[in-house]
Amino acid sequence: MARSLRYSIVVAFTLIFIICCTAGSAWGFTYDNPAEAAFSNTRFELVLPYISFGGHNNLFTVNDLDLDLEQPGVKADILARLDENDFNTNFATELKAGLTIGRFALQVRPFASGSAQMDYGLPKLILLETDRTNADHNLVGSKLNALTGTSLDLTYGHPFTLSSNSHLGVGVTLRYVRGYSLVKAEVTRGTVVFNKEDLEKTELDVEYRSLHTEFPDKDPTSASQLIQSLFQNPSGTGFLADLGVVYDHDRFRAGLALKNIGVIKWNNLREDSYRCFGEITEDGFDIDFEEQNKETRIPNYSLSLPLVLQAQGSYRLLGNLYWHLGLEKGFADGWGISSKPCYQTGLEWRPRHLLRLAGNLSYQDGALGYDGLVELHLFCFWLNLHLGWVGEGDGVYAAAMTALHF
């Protein structure tokens, strides 16, 4: 693999590997509608900082980390889960710091996000190879994409009075994005055939294509030099916008937000095409096959992230106790976004002083998610902790924030 592709993958996964390549879906308390700023009571807030990471996959849980494939039934159980099911995972992490004054908010947000899909034939290939089972595997469709960058976000919300007890808020978040690393890879040809009659021969025809950030020819001597080079000379720049509307009536509030409107322009990308084919003959540790490799420089490339629709409604049941319903759906898969809808419901208790507690239940793609939030208001110092869990451990979410709030 080319050096620049290795650098792209290293940068994209520096923060991501702390979540073991799982991925985050929608969570009830990360609902982020810019129109909510129209009803903000915040006079001044300094966030220092907010950090979150999360992940989810559709096949494996934390219980699979110590699997012993030699145990009876273990391999059969995994193969049953893989039957006609592609392995999908989305991942995202971000660090955020910002300033809010009234209805205006300005935030700086470094982030890393991405998605991976593995055709079910690939893990089957790995498992069955140990048994040398006669099999034909097609690996087309396995792919990976990842993106790292920093965005400067400006949010403003404006209220409109409809009646004495009902109001409408509209808001927008404008995001200037500087992209540091981009990786987009896919297996376009992937046939592997095991021959049970001849254990030393395997027929192979695999091709993948990748689009990734091109780095300077000079090798960075350390990770800090690589990151510094990325910050000084970003390959991608662009503008995105989030639009939102909120309706508030007495005990009821409902909101709708559409995110990721816009394009990120990239330059100095490289497209690689690699193919290996033939009959693999194993002789000790030597494997002989033919290969073809082609590299092309892409001077300009436009990336549009999948649009995301978020909706949430809340009702004040009694005093400071609220009931929430929510929905999040991407209009396409990839880049840390899932097109499968995520439904949410939960309760939140937020007294006027000292404490805010919330619990949430979510459902997405056949898996239940559970998460909770604790927020302490210690005079002007606020501390927010949010933890979540999906299914039997096939997903996790964690976030923490400290802020000076007045």
N, C-alpha and C positions, 0 to 999 in steps of 0.2 A: 504494500500500500504506500502511496506517495507520502512524503514527509508532511506536506501541508495538510493532507487529509488527517493524518495522525494528530497534528496540532489542533485541528478543528474539533475532533472528537474529544481530545483532552480538555479543551476549554469548555465545551458543551456539557461535559459530565463532571467537572470539578466539584460543583455543588450537588449534582444530582445523585452521585453514588452514596451520599449519606442516607438516602432513603431506599437503597437496595433496588433501584430500578422499578419501583412501583409508582403508581400515579394517582393524582388527585382529581376528583370529580367536583361536582358542585356541593357546597356546604351552606347551610342556612344562615350562618352568621358572617359569611363573606359576601353576602349580597351587597353590591356596591353600585347604587344608582346615583348618578350625578345630580338628579333632581332633588335628592334628600337634602342637599345643601340649602335649598330654598327655605327649609323649616329649621335650620340649625340655630341652636341657642348658644353656640360657642362664640365667645368673644375673642379668645386667643388660644391656640393650641400648637405646641411644638412637639412633634413626634421624633423620638430619638432612642432606638429606631423601632421599626416593625419588621419582623422576620418570620417567614413562613416556608414550609416545605411539605409536600404531600405526594401521594401516589396510589395507584390502584392497578391491578391486573385481573384478568378474568379467569385464570386457571389455577394459580398456585397460591398457597398460604404460608404463613410463617412455620406451620407444622411440617412443611416439606423441606425445610432447610437442612435437617439432619436425616433425610431418608437413607435407608440402606437398601440398595437395589438388589442385594442378595437375599433379602428376606422374602419368604413366599408371599405371592399376591401383590407385592408392592409395584412391580413393573406392570402387571396387568391392570392395576387400578389407574396408574398414570396413563397407560395407553387408552383406557376407556374414556378418561377425561379428554384426551386429545382427539377422539374420534370425530373427524370432520369439523373440529373447532380450531380456528386460528388463535394463536396466542397474541393478545393485545394488551398494551400498557401505555398509559399516559403519565407524564411526570412534570412537575412544576415547582419552582422555588423562587423566592424573591426577597429582597431587602429594601426597605422603604423608609425614608426620612422626609419630613415636610413641615410646612407651616400653614396654619389655618387662621384667617382673620375674618370673622363674620361669615359671609357667604362665599368668600374666595378661599381656595386652597391651592398650594403649590407643593408638589412632591417630586423627589428624585427617586427613581426606582430601578436599581439593577435587577435583572431577572435572568432565569434560564428555564426553558421549557422544551418539551418535545414529546414524541410518540414513537412507539415501535410496534411492528406487527410481524409475527413469525408464522409462516405457513405451517400447518400442523404436521406436514411431512418432515420438517427438519428435526424436531425433537423425537419423532418416531424413528427417523434415520439413526440418531445417536443411540437410542435404546435398542433397536433391533440389530444394529451392527454388532453388538456384543454377542448376539445369538447367531449371527451370520444367517439370518432368515432370508430366503429367496424373496426379494421385493423390488418394486419399481416405485421411486419417489419423485414427485414433481414439486419443486420448491419455489415455483414462481409466485410472487406476491409478497414475499418477505421483504420488509422495508423498515427504514429508520429515518426520522427527521428530528433535528434539534436546533435550537436557536438561543443565542445569548446576546444580551444587549443592555442598554440603559435607556429609560424614557424619562423625560421631563414633563410632568402632567400638571395642567392648569384646569381647575374645576370652578364653575360658577353656577349657582342655581337662583332662580327668580320666582317669587310667589305671586299668585293672582287670587284675589278674593272673589269668590262666587256668591256667597251668602254669609250670613252672620256666623254660621258654624261649618262652612265648607270652603276649602281652598284648593287651588291647583298649583303645583310646582313644576317648572320645566328646568332642565339643566343640561350642561354639556361639559365633557372633559376632553380637552385638546392635548394630544400626546406627541411630543417630538421624540423620535426614536433614533438612537445610534446603535447600529448592529455591529457586533464584534465577531461573531462566529456563526456560520450557517452550514449545516450538514443535511443532505438529502440523498439517501441511497436506497436502491431497490434491486432485488434479484429479478432479472428479466428472462432468464433461461436457467432451469435448474433441475436437470434429470440425473438421478443417481440410481443405478441398477446393481443390486447384489446378485451374485451367482452362487447359489448354494452348492452346485456341483463342483465349482472350482473356487475354493476359498481364497485364493491368492489373486483373484481378478475381480475388479469392479469397473463397470462402465460409467463414465462421468462426462457431463456436458453442462457446465455452470457458467453463467455470465451475470455480472452485476454492473450497474451504472451508478455513479455518485456525482453529486454537485456539491462543492464545498469551497470554503474560503481559501484563497491563495495567500500565503504568507511570504515575507521577504526571503531571499535565498540564504541569507546569513542565519545560521542556527542560533536561537537564543540560548544563552548559557545557563539560564535558570527560569523557573516558572514566573518569578517577579518581572523579569525582563520581557517575557512573552506577553504577560498581562499589560505591562506598561506600553508595549508596542501596539497592542490592540486599542487601548484607550486613546493613544495619540493619533492613530491612523485607522479609524473605523471603516470597514468596507461597506456598511449599509447605513443609509439615512432615509427617514420618511416621516410622514405625519399620519396619525390615526385619531379617530374621534369616537367617543361614546356619547350617545344621546339617551335622555331619560325623561320620564314624566311621572308625577305622583299626584294622586287625588286623595285629599284628606277630608273626612266628614265625621265630625263628632268622635265616636269610638272606633271608626273604621278608617283604614288607610290602605291603598293599593298602589303599586308602582310597576312600571315597565321600563326596561332598558335594553338598548341594542348596542353591541360593542364591536370593536375592531373594524370600523369603517375607514378604509384608506389603504395605502400601499407603501411598502418599504422598498426603496431602490438600492440595488447592490452592484458593486463593481469589483473587478479583480477576482472573479470566481474561476474555478477550474472544474471541468467535467472529465471524469475518468470512465473508461469502459474497459473492463477486464473479463477475459474469457479463458477458461481452461477446459480441455476436452480430450477425449481419447479413452484408452483402456489403462487403468491404473494397475500396474504389476508390482506387488510388494516383494521386495528382496531385502530382508533385514529392515533397515530404517530408510531405504531408498524407495521413492515413489516417482515413477516416470509418467509424464503426461505433457501434452502440448499446451501452450498458452499464448494469448494475444492480449496486448495492452495498448490502449490509445488514450492520449490526453489532449484536451482542447481547452483553450483559454476563453472564458465568457466575459466580455468587457462590461455588459449591462444585463441585469436581471431584475424583474419586478416580482415581489412576493406579496401576496394578499393572504392574510390570516383568515381562518374561518370566522364568519360572523357568529356571534353568540347572543341569544335572546334570554333575558332573565325577567321573571315575573314574581312578585311577592305581594301577599295581602296579609294584614294583621288586624286583630280585633281585641280591644281592651275589655277583658272579661270582668275584672273587678279590681278597683284600686289601681295598683301598678303591675297587675298580672296581664300578660298579653299572650294571645295565641297566633301563631304564624303558619301560613301555607306558602310554598314556593315551588318554582319550576325553573330549571336551567337546561337549555338545549343548544348545541352547536349545529350550524347548518352544513358542516362537513367534518370529517375526522382528520386528525393530525395536529402537530405542533402543540401537543398537550391538551387538545380539545376533543371531546367526544360528541358524536351526533346523537347518541342515545340519550333520551331525556332523563333528567334526575328530578325526582319529586321529593319534596321536603315538608315536614310539619314539626312544630315544636312549641314549647312554652318558654316564656321569658318573664322574669321578675326584676324590675328595675326601680327600686325606691329612690327617693330624691338624693340620698346621701350614702356614702360609704361603699355600697355594694350593688353589683348587677350579676344575676345568675340566669343561665339559660341551658336548656337541653333540647336536642334536635334528633329526629329520626329521618333518614333519607332512604330512597329506593332507586336503584339504577341497574339496569341490565341483569335483573334477577338477584341482586345482592342488597342486603340491608346495611345501612351505615348508622353509627351511633356517635354522637359527639356532644361535648359540653363546653361551656364558657364560664369563666369566673373573671370578673372585673372589679378591682378594688379602687375606690376613690379616697385617697389619703390626702385630704385638703387639695392642694393644686397638683399633686403627683398621682397619676393614674397608672395602673398596672393591669394588663389584659392578657389572660392565658386561655388558649383554645386548643383542645385535644380531640381527635376523632379516630374512629376505628371502623373498618369495613369488613363485613362478613365474618369469616373465621380467621382473619388476619391477612387477607389478600389486599388490604389497603390501609393507609395510615395518613393522618393529617396532624400537623402541629404548627402553632403560631403563637408568637409572644409580642407584646408591644409595651413600651413605656412612653409616657408623655407628660409634659407640663400643660395643664389644662385650666383655663379660667373661664 
